[in-house]
Amino acid sequence: MNNMDKIVSLAKRRGFVFPSSEIYGGFGGFWDFGPLGVALKNNIKELWWQEFVEKRDDVFGLDASIIMNPRIWEASGHTGSGFADPLRECTGCHRRFRSEDLNENKCPVCGEKLDKEKKFNILVKTFIGPVEDETALTYLRGETAQAIFVNFDNIQDTFHPKLPFGIAQIGKAFRNEITPGKFIFRSREFEQMELEYFIYPESDEEQFIYWKEFCLDFLSKLGLKRKNLRYYDHPKEKLAHYSKGTTDIEYQFPFGWSEIWGIARRSDFDLKQHSRYSGKALNYKDADGGNILTPYVIEPSVGVDRLLFSLMSDAYREDGKRTVLGLSPRLSPYKAAVFPLVSNKEQLVSKAREIYLEIKKELPAVFDDRGNIGKRYYSQDEIGTPWCITIDYDTLEDETVTVRDRDTAVQERVKYRKLADYLKKQLQS
Ligand code: ATP
C-alpha cells in the first residue's frame, strides 16, 4: 500500500473519516467525520480560533448563515465565470475533467476525443420559499468570506474598531466540484477558516508579508514539518484583475505539493462591489471623522479538511512493528489512555476505572482493557494518543501508575493523584 492508501485506510478503520452515505453506495465528494475525526477537527479549529481571534485584540469573530441573499454571489462574482472550473468534456461519455488531471488529449475513461476547455460554475444551487422557480433560486455559500464583507458595517457599528482590524469565521462551504477526490482534499462540502483583515491601502505589501509569515508559523505550531511546506506565488498573469498578489502555502501531500492555505491581497474589490450592489456604502471613517476610505483587505483562507489531511499525513510513521500517528499532543483526539495491567483482576480493573474517570473530568481520555498491554499501546499509537497509563499491582501499594510516552516509549512512575496536573503540564510544553 502507498502512504495515501495507508492514511485513508487508517482514517476509516479507526473512526476518523468515513465515506458519506456508505450503506447506500456512498456519495461522491462527501465525507463523515467519526468520533476521532471530529475531535481532531475541533482541536484544529479551536487552536486556529485562539491564535487568529482570542489572543488578538484586533480580530472579531463571526458565525453567519450559510444561505444568504443571492445578490451577494452576483456582487462577489461567484455566479459568473470567476467561480467556474475550466473543464474539458469527453465527446463520447460526456465525463468532465480538469486539464491539470489529464496526461493525454483523450478521455482517460473511454478514450474518445475531448472537447475544448469550457467553464462550469461550481456554486451549489438551492431554492428557498414555497415555489421552486427562478425567483426562489439561491446558493449554498461557496466560501465563508462573503458573509464577512456584508457584515463589515455591523462590526464597525457595534465595536468601533480602528484600522487595521479583522473579522474571522469558521464554517461550512459548498462547491459542486466536478472532480472531487484525493480523499478529503477536494470535497463538495468542506469547512473553511477565513480571516478578512482590513488595512490602510498603503500598508498592503507589509501586511501581506506579515500574514504569510503568521500563517506559516501557525502551521509549524500545529506540528507540520517545515520541509513539507512551501510558499507558491501565483503568477501575475493568472491573478484576478483586482488582486495585487496571492501566495498559497502548499503542503507535500502523498500525491504531491498542493495548496492548503491561500493568502490573497484582494484590494478594496469586495467592499466596493457590495457597496455598488447593495446601495450601502461600506467605508471606514478615521476616528477624527476627517478621512473616509475603503480599506484594502488581506485574506488568509484555509480549509479545515485539507489541513486535517495534511496533519494526519505528516504525523504518520511506521516504526518497526508499530504505526504511530505522531500528532502534536494538543491535536490528539485522546490525551491519555488508561489500562489495568490485566483485565481479569477485579481490583486492578476497578482502580483503573476510578483513575480513568478522574482524568476524564480534566482531559479527553479513553479506557481499554482488551487484549494484552502491548497491543493496547500499539492501538493508541496508531491514533496518536500521547500518553498511556497503566495501573498495576504497585499502584495498589504506593499509589503510582506508569505513564508511557508515545514517541519515546519511555515509561515513568507518577503518583496518580498528581496525574491530571502532570498531563496538563506535558500538554503545555
Ligand atoms: P483549489 O485551487 O484547490 O480548488 P481554491 O484556490 O479554489 O482551491 P480557495 O477558494 O482559495 O481555494 O479556498 C481556500 C481554501 O479552502 C483552500 O486553500 C483549501 O484549503 C480549501 N478548499 C477549497 N476548495 C476545497 C474543496 N473542494 N475541498 C476541501 N477544501 C477546499
Boltz pocket constraint, residues with backbone or C-beta under 6 A from the ligand:
constraints:
  - pocket:
      binder: B
      contacts: [[A, 143], [A, 175], [A, 177], [A, 184], [A, 185], [A, 186], [A, 187], [A, 188], [A, 189], [A, 190], [A, 191], [A, 192], [A, 259], [A, 260], [A, 261], [A, 262], [A, 301], [A, 302], [A, 303], [A, 304], [A, 305], [A, 306], [A, 307]]
      max_distance: 6.0
